[in-house]
Amino acid sequence: MDAVDYRIRNDVLIDISTFLARRWSNHDNVTVTISRENKTITNLDKNKIMVPQLDYFHGNTFQKYRQWRTLLWYESMRLRYSFKIYDTDIVFGNVFNIIETKRVEVLGLEEWRGMIKEIIFYEALSGNNKPLLNTLHGKSKIIEAFSQFFLTGFIKGEIYGGEKERILKATEYAKNLIKEYINKYVKRGKLLDPVSDQKWLESETRQIIKILQLDSLMSLPPIPFVMPKNKIGLSTGHEEELSSQIEKIVKAKDKEIELEKVRKEIVQGKDVKEEYKTLVKESKKNDNKGYDTTENLSITVPYDNTDIDEGIIYDYNLINKTKTALKEWRSGWKEKYDYQGEELELENHIEKQSKIFISDKKISINVRISILLDLSSSIEDNEIEYKKAAVALCEGLEYLDIKFTLYAFNTESRAIKCWIIKPQNVGWGSTYAKRLMQVKPLGGTPLAEVYKILQPTINSFKPDIFVTLTDGEPSDMNAVRSAVSSYKRYGIRMIAIGLGSDTNDAIGIGLNLKYLNYEKTLTLSKKRLQDLPKKVLGLLILS
């Protein structure tokens, strides 16, 4: 299949959109979801963006991706520059959001000037999603005509007489007020004044509504969008049609930018092509690589549900603390106090401590690690904190560029479920946090059976360390001992971390785990789950 038409997986889109939205909006905690209902919603308070699926747009997959990417840019600019987004079910909210779209576009282009080409391409093709004005009536027709003409410079369909006159007058007024705003913005040193700007924009919105001769509080039915019936490929005819539409848009912009000479460049989208090729490559990867027989092994990959809000288990304070603690590990060297060394530590000498020298110790983190999370029902009360710690751990491993896999297990209706959360050969991202969110704490702790199911999978990855986090007593201790020994014969360091409801409970679980032939056992109270990343990552410094 041609790359321009290769279907891009939603999980790949989520990863790239999260990265781009955070970069564009200058917010590190933005989350992006893909709407099955093809809605576009941005929540300023929660830093969330919802965008349509690729199939919402017209064209081949590459053309769809370019439009989808530009829409994401617009919503990211709202996160960065907007102070209010109104509901569009009344006239006031709809008109306000139209003006705001142009305001954030102009502000965004101050920094992201290269996006102008993609905006023009977006306007040229996304017009296919807009309804013909001839199919609309009354206030819906007026609002849609104003939106199309103000934002793109042209309208789809015909509008006559007094309606046309009002649209032209309102558009001219809106253009001038945006110019006026930008002049004020520049004069005050390009500083935003949210309170003043919002009052100004709300006042000007009412003025535009008066020009359109509408009532601000009138309800407005949803304006239908037109889903594509067939794709517009890059055939010669369609390329000429697209080029003509681009020229029309440039002219409608009163030549604010001189793009006649780069029409072909806009059509071809070279600036985005390499990014798109990378997404195609990622989409072609089999997420179960190395796990070809997962169906026979009772291993399941959670359904990639893009509507899941993984933000609940992203504790950015814990993640940042974990990464800060890892900075010296990332450099590969760590200072160590010893009886001899290259440098004398005066404070230790004055305090008459035994280790008064400092030596640099080489830190080796060239390891592969597999992690198994116990998601039996006993973890339910601490589920979110447990998953927050797991995410921080994964972020730390990714930060150190360590190859790792993440699994979880539970039991549903007495059936053992082993879940692939993060497979090998892919980087950690929000897709895998979404998967973790979907696996709920259920059932008991059939650890021996879980090890048996996972062994071919683990052997294919060949980790140096296999860490199991569990808070329960295995149902068959002897079977677990045998399974642990089997893994160790493959040269895998088997380590277990016992999670207790409190310190005493954790110690009790730890004593049970010691009997199970693990190379090392650690204990952790569920009240101290924030220490989990540090405990596991500490295992990676090999002597």
C-alpha positions as CSV (number, residue, x, y, z in Angstrom):
1,M,0.0,0.0,0.0
2,D,1.2,3.5,-0.9
3,A,2.5,5.4,2.2
4,V,0.1,8.4,1.5
5,D,-2.8,6.0,2.0
6,Y,-1.4,3.8,4.8
7,R,-3.8,3.8,7.7
8,I,-2.3,5.5,10.8
9,R,-3.2,3.8,14.1
10,N,-4.9,5.9,16.7
11,D,-2.3,5.1,19.4
12,V,0.4,6.4,17.1
13,L,-1.7,9.6,16.6
14,I,-2.2,10.0,20.3
15,D,1.6,9.9,20.9
16,I,2.5,12.4,18.2
17,S,-0.4,14.7,19.1
18,T,0.5,14.7,22.8
19,F,4.0,15.7,22.0
20,L,3.0,18.4,19.5
21,A,0.3,19.8,21.7
22,R,2.6,20.2,24.6
23,R,5.3,21.8,22.5
24,W,2.9,24.2,20.7
25,S,0.8,25.1,23.8
26,N,3.8,25.4,26.2
27,H,2.0,23.2,28.7
28,D,3.7,20.0,29.8
29,N,0.6,18.3,31.1
30,V,-1.7,18.5,28.0
31,T,-3.6,15.3,27.2
32,V,-5.2,14.6,23.8
33,T,-8.0,12.2,23.0
34,I,-9.6,11.2,19.7
35,S,-13.3,11.5,19.5
36,R,-15.3,8.8,17.8
37,E,-18.1,11.3,17.4
38,N,-15.7,13.6,15.5
39,K,-16.0,16.4,18.0
40,T,-13.4,19.1,18.6
41,I,-13.4,20.2,22.3
42,T,-10.7,22.0,24.3
43,N,-10.9,22.3,28.1
44,L,-8.7,25.1,29.3
45,D,-9.0,24.2,33.0
46,K,-7.9,20.6,32.5
47,N,-5.5,21.2,29.6
48,K,-7.4,18.6,27.5
49,I,-7.9,18.6,23.7
50,M,-10.3,16.3,21.9
51,V,-9.9,16.1,18.1
52,P,-11.8,14.1,15.4
53,Q,-10.6,10.9,13.8
54,L,-8.6,11.2,10.6
55,D,-11.6,9.9,8.6
56,Y,-13.4,13.1,9.4
57,F,-11.3,14.8,6.8
58,H,-11.2,14.6,3.0
59,G,-8.3,13.4,0.9
60,N,-5.8,10.6,1.1
61,T,-4.3,9.7,4.5
62,F,-1.4,12.1,4.2
63,Q,-3.8,15.0,3.3
64,K,-6.1,14.0,6.2
65,Y,-3.2,14.0,8.6
66,R,-2.1,17.5,7.5
67,Q,-5.6,18.8,8.2
68,W,-5.9,16.9,11.5
69,R,-2.5,18.2,12.5
70,T,-3.4,21.8,11.7
71,L,-6.7,21.5,13.7
72,L,-4.6,20.2,16.6
73,W,-2.4,23.3,16.2
74,Y,-5.4,25.6,16.5
75,E,-6.6,23.9,19.6
76,S,-3.1,24.1,21.1
77,M,-3.1,27.8,20.4
78,R,-6.4,28.1,22.3
79,L,-4.7,26.4,25.3
80,R,-1.8,28.9,25.0
81,Y,-3.6,32.1,24.4
82,S,-7.3,31.8,25.2
83,F,-9.0,32.8,28.4
84,K,-12.5,31.6,27.6
85,I,-14.2,29.1,25.3
86,Y,-17.9,29.4,25.1
87,D,-20.5,26.7,24.2
88,T,-21.7,27.0,20.6
89,D,-25.4,26.3,21.3
90,I,-26.2,30.1,21.4
91,V,-25.3,32.8,18.9
92,F,-23.0,34.7,21.3
93,G,-20.8,31.7,22.1
94,N,-20.5,30.8,18.4
95,V,-19.5,34.2,17.2
96,F,-17.1,34.7,20.1
97,N,-15.3,31.5,19.3
98,I,-15.1,32.4,15.6
99,I,-13.3,35.7,16.5
100,E,-11.1,33.9,19.1
101,T,-10.0,31.4,16.4
102,K,-8.6,34.2,14.3
103,R,-7.0,35.9,17.3
104,V,-5.2,32.8,18.4
105,E,-4.2,32.0,14.8
106,V,-2.5,35.4,14.4
107,L,-0.8,35.2,17.8
108,G,0.3,31.6,17.1
109,L,1.8,32.6,13.7
110,E,4.0,35.1,15.5
111,E,6.0,32.1,16.9
112,W,5.1,29.3,14.5
113,R,5.4,31.1,11.1
114,G,5.9,27.9,9.2
115,M,2.3,26.9,10.0
116,I,1.0,29.4,7.5
117,K,1.5,26.9,4.6
118,E,-0.4,24.2,6.6
119,I,-3.2,26.6,7.5
120,I,-3.7,27.5,3.8
121,F,-3.7,23.8,2.9
122,Y,-6.2,23.1,5.7
123,E,-8.5,25.9,4.5
124,A,-8.3,24.6,0.9
125,L,-9.3,21.0,1.8
126,S,-11.3,21.3,5.0
127,G,-13.9,23.4,3.2
128,N,-15.1,20.1,2.0
129,N,-16.4,19.4,5.5
130,K,-18.4,22.6,5.5
131,P,-22.1,22.7,4.4
132,L,-23.3,24.5,1.4
133,L,-25.0,27.7,2.5
134,N,-27.9,26.9,0.2
135,T,-28.7,24.0,2.5
136,L,-28.9,26.2,5.6
137,H,-31.6,28.7,6.7
138,G,-32.0,31.7,9.0
139,K,-29.5,32.3,11.8
140,S,-27.5,29.1,11.0
141,K,-26.9,30.3,7.5
142,I,-25.8,33.8,8.6
143,I,-23.4,32.4,11.3
144,E,-21.9,29.8,8.9
145,A,-21.4,32.4,6.1
146,F,-19.7,34.8,8.5
147,S,-17.5,32.0,9.8
148,Q,-16.4,30.8,6.4
149,F,-15.8,34.3,5.0
150,F,-14.0,35.7,8.0
151,L,-11.8,32.8,8.6
152,T,-10.9,31.8,5.0
153,G,-12.0,34.7,2.7
154,F,-14.5,32.7,0.7
155,I,-17.8,31.0,1.2
156,K,-19.3,27.7,0.0
157,G,-22.4,28.4,-1.9
158,E,-24.3,31.6,-2.6
159,I,-25.7,34.4,-0.4
160,Y,-27.6,37.4,-1.7
161,G,-29.0,40.8,-0.9
162,G,-29.2,42.1,2.6
163,E,-27.7,38.9,4.1
164,K,-24.6,39.3,1.9
165,E,-24.2,42.9,2.8
166,R,-24.4,42.1,6.6
167,I,-21.8,39.3,6.2
168,L,-19.4,41.6,4.3
169,K,-19.8,44.4,6.9
170,A,-19.4,42.1,9.9
171,T,-16.3,40.5,8.3
172,E,-14.6,43.8,7.6
173,Y,-15.4,45.0,11.2
174,A,-13.9,41.7,12.6
175,K,-10.8,42.0,10.5
176,N,-10.2,45.6,11.7
177,L,-10.7,44.7,15.4
178,I,-8.1,41.8,15.1
179,K,-5.7,44.3,13.6
180,E,-6.4,46.8,16.4
181,Y,-5.9,44.0,19.0
182,I,-2.5,43.0,17.5
183,N,-1.3,46.6,17.5
184,K,-2.2,47.0,21.2
185,Y,-0.6,43.6,21.9
186,V,2.7,44.7,20.3
187,K,2.6,48.1,22.1
188,R,2.4,46.4,25.5
189,G,5.4,44.2,24.8
190,K,3.5,41.2,23.5
191,L,2.0,40.6,27.0
192,L,-1.4,39.0,27.4
193,D,-3.9,40.7,29.7
194,P,-6.6,38.0,30.1
195,V,-9.2,40.1,32.1
196,S,-9.0,43.1,29.8
197,D,-8.8,41.1,26.6
198,Q,-11.8,39.0,27.5
199,K,-14.0,42.0,28.3
200,W,-12.9,43.7,25.0
201,L,-13.6,40.5,22.9
202,E,-17.0,40.0,24.6
203,S,-17.9,43.6,23.9
204,E,-16.8,43.4,20.2
205,T,-18.6,40.1,19.8
206,R,-21.9,41.8,20.7
207,Q,-21.2,44.6,18.2
208,I,-20.6,42.0,15.4
209,I,-23.9,40.2,16.4
210,K,-25.7,43.6,16.0
211,I,-24.2,44.0,12.5
212,L,-25.4,40.5,11.6
213,Q,-28.8,41.5,13.0
214,L,-29.1,38.5,15.3
215,D,-29.9,38.1,19.0
216,S,-27.0,37.1,21.2
217,L,-29.1,34.7,23.3
218,M,-30.8,32.9,20.5
219,S,-30.2,29.2,20.6
220,L,-28.4,27.7,17.6
221,P,-28.8,24.1,16.4
222,P,-25.5,22.2,15.6
223,I,-24.3,23.1,12.1
224,P,-23.8,19.8,10.2
225,F,-20.4,18.8,8.9
226,V,-20.0,16.9,5.7
227,M,-18.2,13.6,6.0
228,P,-16.2,12.5,3.0
229,K,-17.9,10.1,0.6
230,N,-14.7,9.3,-1.3
231,K,-11.1,10.5,-1.1
232,I,-9.4,13.2,-3.1
233,G,-6.1,11.6,-4.2
234,L,-3.1,13.3,-5.7
235,S,-4.1,12.7,-9.2
236,T,-3.2,15.4,-11.7
237,G,-6.8,16.7,-11.9
238,H,-7.2,16.9,-8.1
239,E,-3.8,18.4,-7.7
240,E,-4.8,21.2,-10.1
241,E,-8.1,21.7,-8.3
242,L,-6.3,21.9,-5.0
243,S,-3.7,24.3,-6.4
244,S,-6.5,26.5,-7.7
245,Q,-8.2,26.5,-4.3
246,I,-4.9,27.5,-2.6
247,E,-4.5,30.3,-5.1
248,K,-8.0,31.5,-4.3
249,I,-7.3,31.5,-0.6
250,V,-4.0,33.4,-1.0
251,K,-5.8,36.1,-3.0
252,A,-8.6,36.3,-0.5
253,K,-6.0,37.0,2.2
254,D,-5.2,40.2,0.3
255,K,-1.7,38.9,-0.2
256,E,-0.8,39.3,3.5
257,I,1.8,36.8,2.6
258,E,3.4,36.1,-0.8
259,L,2.8,32.5,-1.5
260,E,2.2,32.3,-5.2
261,K,5.7,30.9,-5.8
262,V,5.2,28.2,-3.2
263,R,1.8,26.8,-4.3
264,K,3.4,23.5,-5.3
265,E,5.2,23.4,-2.0
266,I,1.9,23.7,-0.1
267,V,0.3,21.0,-2.2
268,Q,3.2,18.6,-1.6
269,G,3.6,19.3,2.1
270,K,7.3,18.6,2.2
271,D,7.6,20.2,5.7
272,V,5.3,17.5,7.2
273,K,6.3,14.6,4.9
274,E,9.1,13.2,7.0
275,E,7.0,13.4,10.2
276,Y,4.2,11.5,8.4
277,K,6.6,8.8,7.1
278,T,7.7,8.2,10.7
279,L,4.1,7.7,11.8
280,V,3.5,5.2,8.9
281,K,6.6,3.3,10.0
282,E,5.4,3.2,13.6
283,S,1.9,2.1,12.5
284,K,3.4,-0.8,10.5
285,K,5.1,-2.1,13.6
286,N,3.4,-5.0,15.2
287,D,2.6,-4.0,18.8
288,N,3.0,-7.7,19.7
289,K,6.4,-8.0,18.2
290,G,8.1,-10.9,19.9
291,Y,4.7,-12.1,21.1
292,D,3.5,-13.9,18.0
293,T,1.6,-16.6,19.9
294,T,-0.2,-14.3,22.4
295,E,-3.6,-15.9,21.7
296,N,-2.3,-19.3,22.7
297,L,-0.5,-17.9,25.8
298,S,-3.7,-16.3,27.2
299,I,-1.9,-12.9,26.9
300,T,-4.1,-9.9,26.0
301,V,-3.3,-6.5,24.7
302,P,-5.8,-4.0,26.2
303,Y,-8.0,-2.4,23.6
304,D,-6.5,1.0,22.6
305,N,-9.4,3.2,23.8
306,T,-8.5,6.7,23.1
307,D,-11.3,8.1,25.2
308,I,-9.6,6.9,28.4
309,D,-8.2,9.8,30.5
310,E,-4.7,8.6,31.5
311,G,-4.1,12.0,33.1
312,I,-5.4,10.7,36.4
313,I,-2.3,8.5,36.9
314,Y,0.2,11.1,35.7
315,D,1.7,12.6,38.9
316,Y,4.0,15.2,37.4
317,N,5.5,16.0,40.8
318,L,6.5,12.4,41.4
319,I,7.7,12.1,37.8
320,N,9.9,15.2,38.1
321,K,11.3,14.0,41.4
322,T,12.1,10.7,39.8
323,K,13.9,12.3,36.9
324,T,15.8,14.7,39.1
325,A,17.1,11.8,41.2
326,L,18.2,10.1,37.9
327,K,20.3,13.0,36.5
328,E,23.6,11.7,37.8
329,W,22.7,8.1,36.7
330,R,22.1,9.4,33.2
331,S,25.6,10.9,33.1
332,G,27.0,7.5,34.0
333,W,29.0,8.6,37.0
334,K,28.2,9.0,40.7
335,E,30.3,10.4,43.6
336,K,30.8,7.8,46.3
337,Y,32.3,8.2,49.9
338,D,35.0,5.6,50.6
339,Y,38.1,4.8,52.7
340,Q,40.3,5.9,49.8
341,G,39.8,7.9,46.7
342,E,40.8,10.8,44.4
343,E,39.6,13.7,46.6
344,L,39.4,14.4,50.3
345,E,36.1,15.5,51.8
346,L,37.0,18.0,54.5
347,E,33.7,18.0,56.3
348,N,33.8,14.3,56.8
349,H,37.4,14.5,58.0
350,I,36.6,17.3,60.5
351,E,33.6,15.2,61.8
352,K,36.0,12.2,62.1
353,Q,33.9,10.0,59.9
354,S,35.6,6.8,58.6
355,K,34.9,7.4,54.9
356,I,36.6,10.7,54.2
357,F,37.5,10.3,50.5
358,I,35.4,10.8,47.4
359,S,35.8,8.6,44.3
360,D,33.8,8.6,41.1
361,K,31.9,5.3,40.6
362,K,31.0,4.3,37.0
363,I,27.2,3.5,36.9
364,S,26.2,0.8,34.6
365,I,22.6,1.0,33.4
366,N,22.9,-1.1,30.3
367,V,20.2,-3.5,31.3
368,R,16.9,-4.8,30.0
369,I,14.1,-5.1,32.5
370,S,10.6,-6.6,32.6
371,I,8.1,-5.5,35.2
372,L,5.0,-7.4,36.3
373,L,2.2,-5.6,38.2
374,D,-0.1,-7.5,40.5
375,L,-3.6,-6.1,39.9
376,S,-5.5,-8.5,42.1
377,S,-8.5,-7.2,44.0
378,S,-6.5,-6.4,47.1
379,I,-4.8,-3.4,45.4
380,E,-8.2,-1.8,44.7
381,D,-8.1,0.7,47.5
382,N,-4.7,1.9,46.4
383,E,-5.2,1.5,42.6
384,I,-4.6,5.1,41.5
385,E,-1.5,5.6,43.7
386,Y,-0.2,2.3,42.6
387,K,-0.6,3.2,38.9
388,K,0.8,6.7,39.5
389,A,4.0,5.0,40.9
390,A,4.1,2.6,37.9
391,V,3.8,5.5,35.4
392,A,6.6,7.5,37.2
393,L,8.8,4.3,37.1
394,C,8.2,4.0,33.4
395,E,8.9,7.6,32.8
396,G,12.2,7.2,34.7
397,L,13.1,4.1,32.7
398,E,12.3,6.0,29.5
399,Y,14.4,8.9,30.7
400,L,17.4,6.6,31.1
401,D,16.8,5.1,27.7
402,I,16.4,1.6,29.2
403,K,14.7,-1.1,27.2
404,F,11.8,-2.4,29.3
405,T,8.5,-4.3,29.0
406,L,5.5,-3.9,31.4
407,Y,2.9,-6.5,32.1
408,A,0.0,-6.8,34.5
409,F,-2.3,-9.6,35.7
410,N,-5.7,-10.1,37.3
411,T,-8.4,-12.7,37.2
412,E,-11.9,-12.3,35.7
413,S,-14.5,-15.0,36.4
414,R,-11.7,-17.3,37.6
415,A,-9.9,-16.9,34.3
416,I,-6.3,-15.6,34.5
417,K,-5.6,-12.5,32.5
418,C,-2.1,-11.5,31.6
419,W,-2.0,-8.0,30.0
420,I,0.7,-6.6,27.8
421,I,0.8,-2.9,28.9
422,K,4.1,-1.9,27.1
423,P,5.7,-4.3,24.6
424,Q,9.3,-4.4,23.6
425,N,10.8,-2.2,20.8
426,V,8.6,0.8,21.4
427,G,9.1,3.9,23.6
428,W,6.9,4.6,26.6
429,G,4.0,7.0,25.9
430,S,0.5,8.0,26.9
431,T,-0.9,5.1,24.8
432,Y,0.5,2.6,27.3
433,A,-0.7,4.6,30.3
434,K,-4.2,4.4,28.8
435,R,-3.8,0.6,28.6
436,L,-2.8,0.5,32.3
437,M,-5.8,2.6,33.2
438,Q,-8.1,0.0,31.6
439,V,-6.8,-3.0,33.6
440,K,-8.8,-3.1,36.9
441,P,-7.9,-4.8,40.1
442,L,-9.8,-8.1,40.2
443,G,-9.4,-11.6,41.6
444,G,-6.6,-13.4,43.4
445,T,-2.8,-14.0,43.0
446,P,-2.2,-17.1,40.8
447,L,1.5,-16.1,40.4
448,A,2.8,-19.5,39.3
449,E,0.3,-19.7,36.5
450,V,1.1,-16.1,35.5
451,Y,4.8,-16.9,35.3
452,K,4.1,-20.0,33.2
453,I,2.0,-18.0,30.7
454,L,4.5,-15.2,30.5
455,Q,7.7,-17.3,30.2
456,P,7.9,-17.7,26.4
457,T,7.2,-13.9,26.1
458,I,9.8,-13.0,28.7
459,N,12.4,-15.4,27.1
460,S,11.9,-13.7,23.7
461,F,12.8,-10.3,25.3
462,K,15.7,-11.7,27.3
463,P,15.6,-9.2,30.2
464,D,18.5,-9.0,32.7
465,I,16.0,-8.3,35.5
466,F,12.4,-9.4,36.0
467,V,10.7,-7.4,38.8
468,T,7.4,-8.6,40.3
469,L,5.3,-6.3,42.4
470,T,2.7,-8.2,44.4
471,D,0.7,-7.6,47.6
472,G,-0.7,-11.1,48.1
473,E,0.4,-14.6,49.1
474,P,0.6,-16.8,46.0
475,S,-1.9,-19.7,45.9
476,D,0.8,-22.3,45.4
477,M,4.1,-21.5,47.0
478,N,6.0,-24.6,45.6
479,A,4.8,-23.9,42.1
480,V,6.1,-20.3,42.3
481,R,9.5,-21.5,43.6
482,S,9.7,-23.9,40.6
483,A,8.7,-21.1,38.2
484,V,11.2,-18.6,39.6
485,S,14.0,-21.2,39.3
486,S,13.0,-21.8,35.7
487,Y,13.5,-18.1,34.9
488,K,16.8,-18.0,36.7
489,R,18.1,-20.9,34.6
490,Y,17.9,-18.4,31.7
491,G,20.2,-16.0,33.5
492,I,17.3,-13.7,34.5
493,R,17.7,-11.9,37.9
494,M,14.3,-12.6,39.7
495,I,13.4,-9.8,42.1
496,A,10.1,-9.3,44.0
497,I,8.7,-6.3,45.8
498,G,6.1,-7.0,48.5
499,L,3.5,-4.4,48.9
500,G,1.8,-4.3,52.4
501,S,-1.0,-2.3,53.8
502,D,1.5,-0.9,56.3
503,T,5.1,-1.5,57.3
504,N,4.4,-4.6,59.4
505,D,2.3,-6.2,56.7
506,A,4.9,-5.4,54.1
507,I,7.6,-7.2,56.2
508,G,5.3,-10.2,56.5
509,I,4.8,-10.4,52.8
510,G,8.5,-9.9,52.3
511,L,9.3,-13.0,54.6
512,N,6.9,-15.1,52.4
513,L,8.6,-13.9,49.3
514,K,12.1,-14.9,50.6
515,Y,10.9,-18.5,50.7
516,L,10.1,-18.3,46.9
517,N,13.7,-18.4,45.7
518,Y,13.9,-14.8,44.4
519,E,17.4,-13.5,44.1
520,K,16.3,-10.4,46.0
521,T,13.2,-9.3,47.8
522,L,12.2,-5.8,48.9
523,T,9.3,-4.5,50.9
524,L,7.2,-1.4,50.6
525,S,4.1,-0.1,52.4
526,K,1.2,1.0,50.2
527,K,1.3,4.2,52.2
528,R,4.8,4.9,50.6
529,L,4.0,3.9,47.0
530,Q,5.8,7.1,45.9
531,D,9.0,5.4,46.8
532,L,8.4,2.6,44.3
533,P,10.2,4.2,41.3
534,K,13.3,4.9,43.5
535,K,13.3,1.3,44.8
536,V,13.0,-0.3,41.4
537,L,15.5,2.0,39.7
538,G,18.0,1.4,42.5
539,L,18.1,-2.2,41.3
540,L,19.6,-1.1,38.0
541,I,23.0,-0.1,39.3
542,L,24.9,-3.3,38.7
543,S,28.2,-3.8,40.4
